[in-house]
């Protein structure tokens, strides 16, 4: 899959679908991104740990290791947090975590790869849901 952007922020929805093995296209993007730098917001790490609560810790550790191996985890700094707060105040329909993920993508002039409906139609989104 050719993606004409420099940075792609992988959100929680995509990581969950990747770990489920449900979509070969997502597997291709994650495992062979080409010239696209894959980023993951640190808030996504929190969501993944929460989602997989109860799974063996070694399996969760392998998942988190993979995220760090195929890309870079971006910490939430004051600039991202401020931008996310403004997104929420300006009516972004997603929650705070999704606003942080979108603000992360905008900070690097990238796109969010997601399947969450509240991202659909945004210019800085690569929507892969149905």
N, C-alpha and C positions, 0 to 999 in steps of 0.2 A: 504494500500500500504506500503510495507516494504522498507525503504530506508537505505542502509548500510553506512551511513555517520553520522557525529556528527553535522555538521552545514549546513543548507540549506539557501542560500540567495534568497529570493523571489523577482523577478524583477517586473517591472511595468506591463509587458505583463500579467504575472500570476495574479497580483492583479486585473487588469481590467477584465480578464476572470472570476475570482472568483466573483467579484461584479456583473457581468452579469448573473452569475449562469449557465454558458454554459457547464461546464464540471464537472461531479460528482467526478472524480478522484482528481481534484484540490481542491474541497470542502473538500474531505477526508484528504488530506495532510495538508491543512490550519487548519481544525477544530480538527483533531486527529493525530498530527504529531508523536506520540509515543516518542521515545528517541531522536528524531532529534530536535535540537534547531533551531527555525526559526528566521532568521535575515532579516532585510530590510534596505537597504542603505538610508541615509537621502536624497540623490538625488532623490530617488523614491518618497518620499513625495512631492517634488517639481513637479515631473512629474504628479502625481495623482491630485494635486491641479490644475495644468494647464489643464489636460484632462477633469476634471469635473467643469471647469469654467462655471458659470451660473446655476449650481445646487444649491438648497437651502443649505445655510451654515450649517444648523443643520444636513443635510444628509451627507455632506462632513465631518463634525466633527465626526459623527458616524463611517464613513469609517476609518478615521485616528485613532480613538479610538480603533477600532478592530485591526488594524495593531499593535498598541502598546500592546494590550491585549494578542494576540496569540504569540507574539515574542518580539524581541528587535530591536529598530532602532539604527543603527550604524552610528555615525557621521563620516564625511569625515575629517580625520586628515592629517597631512603632509605626513605620510608614504603611506596612500592610494592614496592621490593626486599625489605623486611622481610616484608610481607604475602605476597609470592610465596614466600619461603622457608618461611613457616609453612604455606602451602597444600601445598607439596611434602612437608614433614615430616608433615602431617596426612593424607597419602595421595591427594592430587589425582593422577589417573592420567596427566595430560599432562606434557610436559617443562617445563623451566624457562621457556622463552619463553612457552609457553601459560599458565603460572602468572602470569607478569608481565602478560600481556594480561588475564587474569581479575582480578588485583589492581587493574589500572588501572580496569576497569569498576566494581568494587566501591568504589573510592575516590570515584567520582563518583555512586554509586548508580544506575549505568546497567546496560546489558546488553551482552554480547558477541554480535555477529552472526558465526556460524561454521557450518561443516559438519563440523568434526572430531568424531568420535564420542565422545571422552572428555569433551566438554562437554554431550552429550545428557543431558537430565533435570535439569540445574542450573537453579534458579530465575532466576538472573541471566544466562541465555543465550537468545538468539533463534536456535534451531537451524534451519538452512536446508538441511542435507544430506539424503541419502536413507537 
